[in-house]
Every structure is written in structure tokens, then in C-alpha cells.
Amino acid sequence: MRVNKLWAFALVVVLLGLLSYRVIEIFEFGKELNYHDFEECVLVPGITGAEDITRYSDSIILTSSDDRLTLWDIPTTRNGGPSNTEQGAIYAVVLPPNESPQNTQIFKLALEGFPQSVAFHPHGIYLFNQSLLFVINHAYAQGGERVDVFSVTPSKTADELNPPLKLVYEYTLGEKFLTEVSYGCANDILVVAPGKFYITQYQPFPDSKESGRDGFMYKLKGMFAVLSKSDWTYVRYCEYSTDASAGTNREITCQISGKGVSLNGINKNQKGDLIFVADPIVRQLKVFKRDRNDNTLSVLSSVPTPYAVDNIELDGESGRIMLSAIGSVSRHFKHVSTRVSGKESSNPGGAQELLVHGTTFKVQDLLLQDGDLLSSISAACKFGSRLVLGSWEDNGVLICPLVE
């Protein structure tokens, strides 16, 4: 009996040791950060939660905006949650190539024709053919999980006081399907052809339709998925009808194309034969080979990243692939907890770049700042000779020189 107790004790010690190792590995406790190349960055305030960014032209970028701390992290008992979160928005950021960042203009774009009964909490966005903007929308009880599609055209009244672009609501994709499988946790979208797209799900368990992300069990399940490094999040390939007769609420058919621990941002290379998906919890960038005939994906590589990646942005002109940089996973969670408690905090972040040479892939660090300028960096977009950085929860965008 004594021997059995000793073996049981030894087993507990080993399991606790393995758990401790896994916690330290994932949350990066004690990670040393080297801040660099941020000294000339300029903060342009005015956009809360510019989570995802896409380039429209040499002088205009588009970004999603929402108060995601209230939406997800502040409990309903303290006036948080979807029903207590103000409507999100799409912004245009205007900065001609030779202008100083101090002359940046920000315009909130009207969503013409968008149903007034539907909530708008945008997350990942994708601009297809410079004419259609696809927006993942966590509308929760006021519209479900959905992709809303808007036409994008230059405004005829654009000037210093009026927006440069016009957004007109066209249709909604997959409300029924996405509400069922990824309620509150669809993340990013990549459109590869008319009627064909990939979409990521970054949480293994959909939000509760009754309590959202409130509750101990929801958080416990999420922590178990993280610590077990289970491949319980997905990339789905979806199709829908592009026929105008399909109406404004269009069904989608989807199949799982890839799996990961926390699949997040998604994009492609210029040719469209490689698909890149961020898996920030394990600090990897997953590279898939895309069959352009049937759009199936096969794993080509899992590329380690110096810092965890949220969104991925392809510069259509140069082909360069920019990645956000989350300085430290543990600092990220500590920052969220501190902000929710009502206190000020900062969270380091910056930018990285994916280098592609044939079938060889490497991620290099471009810029890292301590978060005093902008915390919780979620997007890095090449904008001429500059980088524009966005945050999933902080106020403003950061405009920095692109150091070659």
C-alpha cells in the first residue's frame, strides 16, 4: 500500500510539473522583450478597437472598429456584454503618401441600407477586388453570427470634411450556419473568388446564446483547450450563390479545411496558391497549399514566429506579407484583466513580416513598442513606405516608418 501511495504521489508531481511547463511555455512568463524601431511612430487617435486593417489605395485604408472590452470581457453584472455595447463601425483612414502622419484624417463611414434592427460589431474584414468589403459581424441576439457584405465606391462629395468612400449594404452570408457553429467566435475571412471564401473560428467553444462569455465554466473550458493545445479551432471553406435572385440573406455551405489551437488571421500570397493562418497560442503561422481547382487545403509548413500573430495583411502591389506582433501572451491576459478592473495598463506589440523563398518560410521582427503608444496590436498593414498598426481594444492607430 505504501508503494502505491508513493507511485501516486510521484505521478501527481510529474503531472504538476508537466502542467507548469505547459503554462510557462504558452504564457511566456519571464520573456524578455527588445523594443526597437518605434521612436518615430505617431499615434492617431479616434478609432476604438481598430482590430483589422486593409489597404484600399495609396492614401486610404479601411479598418473595423468596436468596443470589444465591453463586448467580451466586462461581465453583464457590470454593464458589459453585447446588449450594453455601442454599435461598432468601419473607418477610412486617409493619409497621402508624402503627407506627415500628423495630417492623417479619419472618417467614420455610414453603412447605407444596413438593417437598423441588426447590431454591428465588426471583427475581421476583407476587401475583394477593391469593390466588396466582407465584414465578420458578431450581432449576437440582434442578428446572430454573420458576414455582412458592402459595396465600396469612391464618394462624389469627398473633401477634407466628407468621407472619401461610400459603403452600401448588399447582403448577408451564413447567418444560420455561423450562428450554429461559431456564435461569437468567427474571426477572419479571406475571399478567393466570387462566391468562395475561407473563414476562421478562433475559439473552440461558441459563446452561450444566454450568457455570452460570462460564467466560470466557459472560461474553464477555454483554458483547458489552451493548455491541452488541442486542435479544436478551424478554417472552413465556404461557398454561396452570387446570383442577385439569392436575396439579401444568403445561405452558405462549408467544410472544415484546416485545424489548429487558436486559428485567427488568414490571408494568401499574390498567386493565391498559398494560404497563411495565424495560430497565436502556439506562436506559429500555418502555411497551406491551396488546390485552385477544388479549394482544398493541405498543410505545407508550420512556421515559428518570434511573437504571437493576430492578423495577416498582404500588400497587393509588393506582395509583402505583414503580421501583427503580440509581445507576450501573459502580458496580454494581464492587460485585459487590469483594463476590465478599470485601471490603466499597457501591452507590448508591433509588427513582423513573413519572408517566402520558394517553399522556405521565415518570420522576421520589424518593430516592437512597449504599448505606451498603442496596446494590444492586432494588425500591421503596409501603407506605402509606412506601417499602420491597429489594436483590438485600444484607441487609435499607430503610423510608423517601415524600416527596411
C-alpha positions as CSV (number, residue, x, y, z in Angstrom):
1,M,0.0,0.0,0.0
2,R,2.9,2.4,0.9
3,V,4.5,1.7,-2.5
4,N,1.2,2.5,-4.3
5,K,0.9,5.8,-2.4
6,L,4.5,6.7,-3.4
7,W,3.8,6.0,-7.0
8,A,0.6,8.0,-6.9
9,F,2.5,10.9,-5.3
10,A,5.2,10.7,-7.9
11,L,2.6,10.7,-10.7
12,V,0.9,13.8,-9.2
13,V,4.3,15.6,-9.0
14,V,5.1,14.7,-12.6
15,L,1.7,15.9,-13.8
16,L,2.0,19.1,-11.9
17,G,5.5,19.6,-13.4
18,L,4.2,19.0,-16.9
19,L,1.3,21.4,-16.3
20,S,3.7,24.1,-15.0
21,Y,5.9,23.6,-18.0
22,R,3.0,24.0,-20.4
23,V,1.7,27.1,-18.6
24,I,5.2,28.8,-18.8
25,E,5.6,27.7,-22.4
26,I,2.2,29.1,-23.6
27,F,2.0,32.2,-21.5
28,E,5.7,33.2,-22.0
29,F,6.3,34.2,-18.3
30,G,9.6,36.0,-18.0
31,K,10.0,36.6,-21.7
32,E,12.5,39.4,-22.4
33,L,11.3,42.0,-25.0
34,N,13.6,44.1,-27.1
35,Y,11.8,47.3,-28.0
36,H,13.1,48.8,-31.3
37,D,12.3,51.0,-34.4
38,F,9.3,52.6,-32.8
39,E,10.8,56.0,-32.0
40,E,9.3,57.8,-35.0
41,C,5.8,56.2,-34.7
42,V,2.9,58.7,-34.4
43,L,-0.4,57.8,-32.7
44,V,-3.5,59.0,-34.5
45,P,-6.4,58.8,-32.0
46,G,-10.1,58.5,-32.7
47,I,-10.8,54.8,-33.5
48,T,-11.6,52.4,-30.7
49,G,-10.5,48.8,-31.4
50,A,-9.1,49.1,-35.0
51,E,-8.8,45.3,-34.9
52,D,-8.4,44.6,-38.7
53,I,-7.0,46.8,-41.4
54,T,-7.0,46.6,-45.2
55,R,-5.5,48.9,-47.8
56,Y,-7.9,50.5,-50.3
57,S,-5.5,52.7,-52.2
58,D,-2.2,54.6,-51.8
59,S,-3.8,57.0,-49.5
60,I,-6.8,55.2,-47.9
61,I,-7.0,52.2,-45.6
62,L,-10.2,50.7,-44.1
63,T,-10.5,49.4,-40.5
64,S,-13.1,47.7,-38.4
65,S,-13.8,49.3,-35.0
66,D,-15.6,48.1,-31.9
67,D,-15.5,48.4,-28.1
68,R,-14.5,44.7,-27.6
69,L,-13.6,45.0,-23.9
70,T,-17.2,45.9,-23.2
71,L,-18.5,43.3,-25.7
72,W,-16.5,40.4,-24.4
73,D,-14.6,41.0,-21.2
74,I,-16.7,43.2,-18.9
75,P,-19.4,41.0,-17.3
76,T,-23.0,41.8,-17.7
77,T,-23.3,42.4,-14.0
78,R,-21.1,45.5,-14.6
79,N,-22.9,46.6,-17.8
80,G,-20.8,44.6,-20.2
81,G,-21.8,42.2,-22.9
82,P,-23.4,42.7,-26.4
83,S,-26.6,44.4,-25.2
84,N,-24.5,47.1,-23.4
85,T,-22.0,47.7,-26.2
86,E,-22.4,50.6,-28.6
87,Q,-22.5,49.9,-32.3
88,G,-19.2,49.4,-34.0
89,A,-18.2,51.0,-37.3
90,I,-16.0,50.9,-40.4
91,Y,-13.5,53.8,-40.6
92,A,-11.5,55.2,-43.5
93,V,-8.0,56.5,-42.6
94,V,-6.7,59.0,-45.2
95,L,-3.0,59.8,-45.5
96,P,-1.5,60.8,-48.9
97,P,2.0,59.3,-49.4
98,N,4.0,62.4,-48.9
99,E,2.0,63.8,-46.0
100,S,3.1,63.9,-42.4
101,P,1.3,61.4,-40.1
102,Q,0.0,64.4,-38.1
103,N,-2.1,65.3,-41.2
104,T,-4.0,62.0,-41.1
105,Q,-7.7,62.2,-41.5
106,I,-10.2,59.7,-40.0
107,F,-13.7,59.3,-41.3
108,K,-16.5,57.1,-39.9
109,L,-18.3,55.6,-42.9
110,A,-22.1,55.4,-43.0
111,L,-23.5,51.9,-43.6
112,E,-26.1,52.8,-46.2
113,G,-29.0,50.4,-46.3
114,F,-27.8,48.3,-43.4
115,P,-30.8,46.8,-41.4
116,Q,-31.5,49.1,-38.4
117,S,-32.7,46.1,-36.4
118,V,-29.3,44.3,-36.7
119,A,-26.4,45.0,-34.3
120,F,-23.0,45.8,-35.8
121,H,-19.9,44.5,-34.0
122,P,-17.3,44.1,-36.8
123,H,-14.2,41.8,-36.4
124,G,-12.2,40.5,-39.4
125,I,-12.6,42.3,-42.8
126,Y,-11.6,41.6,-46.3
127,L,-11.7,43.8,-49.4
128,F,-12.3,41.8,-52.6
129,N,-11.5,43.2,-56.0
130,Q,-11.4,46.7,-54.4
131,S,-15.2,46.7,-54.6
132,L,-16.7,44.5,-52.0
133,L,-16.0,44.6,-48.3
134,F,-16.7,41.4,-46.3
135,V,-17.2,42.0,-42.6
136,I,-17.5,39.4,-39.9
137,N,-20.2,40.7,-37.6
138,H,-20.9,39.4,-34.1
139,A,-24.5,40.7,-33.9
140,Y,-25.5,38.2,-31.2
141,A,-29.2,38.4,-30.2
142,Q,-29.7,41.2,-32.8
143,G,-28.7,39.3,-35.9
144,G,-26.6,36.3,-34.9
145,E,-23.2,35.5,-36.2
146,R,-22.9,36.6,-39.8
147,V,-20.8,38.0,-42.7
148,D,-22.1,41.3,-44.0
149,V,-21.1,42.5,-47.4
150,F,-20.9,46.1,-48.6
151,S,-20.1,47.6,-51.9
152,V,-17.2,50.2,-51.8
153,T,-17.2,53.1,-54.2
154,P,-15.4,56.5,-54.2
155,S,-17.6,59.2,-52.8
156,K,-18.6,62.0,-55.2
157,T,-18.5,64.5,-52.3
158,A,-15.1,63.6,-50.9
159,D,-13.1,66.5,-49.4
160,E,-11.5,67.5,-46.1
161,L,-14.8,67.3,-44.4
162,N,-16.5,64.4,-46.1
163,P,-15.6,60.7,-46.4
164,P,-13.7,59.5,-49.4
165,L,-15.6,56.3,-49.7
166,K,-19.2,55.1,-49.8
167,L,-20.4,51.8,-48.2
168,V,-23.7,50.3,-49.3
169,Y,-25.1,47.2,-47.7
170,E,-25.5,44.4,-50.3
171,Y,-26.3,41.1,-48.5
172,T,-25.6,38.8,-45.5
173,L,-23.8,35.5,-45.6
174,G,-24.3,32.4,-43.4
175,E,-26.3,33.8,-40.5
176,K,-28.0,30.5,-39.8
177,F,-24.9,28.3,-40.2
178,L,-22.4,30.6,-38.4
179,T,-24.8,31.2,-35.5
180,E,-25.0,27.5,-35.0
181,V,-21.2,26.6,-35.2
182,S,-19.3,29.7,-34.3
183,Y,-21.5,32.0,-32.4
184,G,-19.4,35.0,-31.3
185,C,-16.1,33.4,-32.4
186,A,-15.7,33.7,-36.2
187,N,-12.6,35.7,-36.6
188,D,-11.3,36.4,-40.1
189,I,-12.3,36.0,-43.7
190,L,-10.4,35.5,-47.0
191,V,-12.4,35.7,-50.3
192,V,-10.7,33.9,-53.1
193,A,-13.3,34.1,-55.9
194,P,-16.9,35.3,-56.3
195,G,-19.0,33.0,-54.0
196,K,-16.0,31.3,-52.5
197,F,-14.2,32.2,-49.2
198,Y,-12.3,30.8,-46.2
199,I,-13.3,31.8,-42.6
200,T,-11.6,31.1,-39.3
201,Q,-13.0,30.2,-35.9
202,Y,-10.6,31.1,-33.1
203,Q,-12.4,29.9,-30.0
204,P,-13.1,26.1,-29.6
205,F,-16.5,26.7,-27.9
206,P,-19.1,29.1,-29.3
207,D,-20.4,31.8,-27.0
208,S,-23.5,31.0,-25.0
209,K,-26.7,32.4,-26.5
210,E,-27.9,33.1,-23.0
211,S,-24.8,34.4,-21.2
212,G,-22.2,35.2,-23.9
213,R,-18.8,34.8,-22.3
214,D,-19.9,35.2,-18.7
215,G,-19.5,32.3,-16.3
216,F,-16.8,30.1,-14.8
217,M,-17.5,27.1,-16.9
218,Y,-17.0,29.0,-20.2
219,K,-13.6,30.3,-19.0
220,L,-12.6,26.9,-17.6
221,K,-13.3,25.1,-20.9
222,G,-11.4,27.7,-22.8
223,M,-8.4,27.4,-20.5
224,F,-8.4,23.6,-20.8
225,A,-8.4,23.9,-24.6
226,V,-5.4,26.3,-24.5
227,L,-3.4,24.2,-22.0
228,S,-4.1,20.9,-23.8
229,K,-3.1,22.5,-27.2
230,S,-6.0,20.8,-28.8
231,D,-6.7,21.4,-32.5
232,W,-10.3,22.4,-31.8
233,T,-10.4,25.6,-33.9
234,Y,-11.0,25.7,-37.7
235,V,-10.5,27.1,-41.1
236,R,-13.7,26.5,-43.1
237,Y,-14.0,26.7,-46.9
238,C,-17.5,28.1,-47.8
239,E,-19.5,28.7,-51.0
240,Y,-22.6,30.7,-51.7
241,S,-24.7,31.9,-54.6
242,T,-23.7,35.1,-56.3
243,D,-27.0,35.3,-58.2
244,A,-28.9,38.5,-57.4
245,S,-32.0,36.4,-57.0
246,A,-30.5,34.8,-53.9
247,G,-31.6,37.8,-52.0
248,T,-30.0,39.7,-49.1
249,N,-29.8,36.7,-46.6
250,R,-27.8,34.0,-48.3
251,E,-27.1,30.6,-47.1
252,I,-23.6,29.1,-47.2
253,T,-22.2,25.6,-47.5
254,C,-19.0,24.9,-45.6
255,Q,-16.4,22.2,-44.9
256,I,-13.5,22.1,-42.5
257,S,-10.3,22.7,-44.4
258,G,-7.8,23.0,-41.5
259,K,-7.4,22.8,-37.7
260,G,-5.4,24.5,-35.0
261,V,-5.2,25.6,-31.4
262,S,-6.4,29.2,-31.9
263,L,-6.7,29.9,-35.6
264,N,-7.0,33.6,-36.1
265,G,-6.0,35.8,-39.0
266,I,-6.0,34.5,-42.6
267,N,-4.6,35.7,-45.9
268,K,-2.9,34.5,-49.1
269,N,0.1,35.2,-51.3
270,Q,-0.2,37.1,-54.6
271,K,-0.7,34.0,-56.7
272,G,-3.3,32.6,-54.4
273,D,-1.8,29.1,-54.2
274,L,-0.6,29.6,-50.6
275,I,-2.9,30.3,-47.6
276,F,-1.5,31.6,-44.3
277,V,-3.3,31.2,-41.0
278,A,-2.1,32.6,-37.6
279,D,-2.2,30.3,-34.6
280,P,-1.1,32.7,-31.8
281,I,-1.3,30.5,-28.7
282,V,1.4,28.2,-30.1
283,R,3.2,31.1,-31.9
284,Q,3.0,29.5,-35.3
285,L,2.0,30.6,-38.8
286,K,0.4,27.7,-40.6
287,V,1.1,27.5,-44.3
288,F,-1.4,25.6,-46.5
289,K,-1.1,24.7,-50.2
290,R,-4.3,25.6,-51.9
291,D,-5.7,23.4,-54.7
292,R,-7.1,26.1,-57.0
293,N,-9.5,23.6,-58.7
294,D,-11.4,22.5,-55.6
295,N,-10.0,24.9,-52.9
296,T,-8.9,22.0,-50.6
297,L,-6.0,22.8,-48.4
298,S,-3.0,20.7,-47.5
299,V,-0.5,21.5,-44.7
300,L,2.8,22.7,-46.1
301,S,4.6,24.1,-43.1
302,S,4.1,25.4,-39.5
303,V,6.4,28.4,-39.2
304,P,7.5,29.5,-35.8
305,T,7.0,33.3,-35.1
306,P,9.1,35.4,-32.7
307,Y,5.8,36.8,-31.4
308,A,2.2,35.6,-31.5
309,V,0.4,36.8,-34.6
310,D,-3.2,38.0,-34.8
311,N,-3.9,39.4,-38.3
312,I,-2.1,38.9,-41.6
313,E,-2.1,41.6,-44.3
314,L,-1.0,41.1,-47.9
315,D,0.3,44.2,-49.8
316,G,-1.1,43.6,-53.2
317,E,1.5,45.7,-55.0
318,S,4.7,44.4,-53.5
319,G,3.5,41.0,-52.4
320,R,4.9,41.6,-48.9
321,I,3.1,39.9,-46.1
322,M,2.8,41.8,-42.8
323,L,2.0,40.3,-39.5
324,S,1.0,41.8,-36.2
325,A,3.1,41.0,-33.1
326,I,1.7,40.3,-29.6
327,G,4.7,41.0,-27.3
328,S,3.8,38.5,-24.6
329,V,0.8,36.2,-24.1
330,S,0.9,36.6,-20.3
331,R,1.2,40.4,-20.6
332,H,-1.8,40.3,-22.9
333,F,-4.0,38.5,-20.4
334,K,-2.8,40.6,-17.5
335,H,-3.5,43.8,-19.5
336,V,-7.1,42.7,-20.3
337,S,-7.7,41.8,-16.6
338,T,-6.3,45.2,-15.5
339,R,-8.3,47.2,-18.0
340,V,-11.5,45.3,-17.0
341,S,-10.9,46.3,-13.4
342,G,-10.9,49.9,-14.5
343,K,-7.2,50.6,-14.2
344,E,-4.8,51.8,-16.9
345,S,-2.3,49.3,-18.4
346,S,-0.1,48.8,-21.4
347,N,0.5,45.8,-23.5
348,P,3.6,45.5,-25.8
349,G,3.2,44.8,-29.5
350,G,4.4,45.6,-33.0
351,A,4.9,44.2,-36.5
352,Q,6.6,41.2,-38.2
353,E,7.0,40.1,-41.8
354,L,6.7,36.7,-43.4
355,L,9.6,36.1,-45.9
356,V,8.8,33.5,-48.6
357,H,11.6,31.9,-50.7
358,G,10.1,29.0,-52.7
359,T,9.0,26.5,-50.0
360,T,11.1,28.1,-47.3
361,F,9.4,30.4,-44.9
362,K,10.8,32.7,-42.1
363,V,9.2,35.4,-39.9
364,Q,11.3,38.4,-39.1
365,D,10.7,41.0,-36.4
366,L,10.2,44.6,-37.8
367,L,9.1,46.7,-34.9
368,L,8.2,46.4,-31.2
369,Q,7.0,49.0,-28.7
370,D,6.1,48.8,-25.1
371,G,2.4,49.6,-25.5
372,D,2.5,53.1,-24.1
373,L,1.7,54.4,-27.6
374,L,-0.8,51.7,-28.5
375,S,-1.6,48.5,-26.7
376,S,-2.9,45.1,-27.9
377,I,-1.6,45.3,-31.5
378,S,-3.8,43.1,-33.7
379,A,-3.0,44.3,-37.3
380,A,0.0,45.6,-39.2
381,C,-0.6,46.9,-42.8
382,K,2.0,48.2,-45.3
383,F,0.9,51.6,-46.4
384,G,3.5,52.8,-49.0
385,S,6.7,53.5,-47.0
386,R,4.9,53.2,-43.7
387,L,3.3,50.7,-41.4
388,V,-0.1,51.2,-39.9
389,L,-0.8,49.3,-36.7
390,G,-4.2,48.7,-35.2
391,S,-5.4,47.4,-31.8
392,W,-8.3,45.1,-31.0
393,E,-9.2,47.2,-27.9
394,D,-7.1,50.4,-27.6
395,N,-7.8,53.8,-29.1
396,G,-6.2,55.0,-32.3
397,V,-3.9,53.7,-35.0
398,L,-0.1,53.9,-34.9
399,I,1.7,55.1,-38.1
400,C,5.4,54.2,-38.3
401,P,8.2,54.3,-40.9
402,L,8.8,51.0,-42.5
403,V,12.4,50.3,-41.6
404,E,14.0,48.2,-44.3
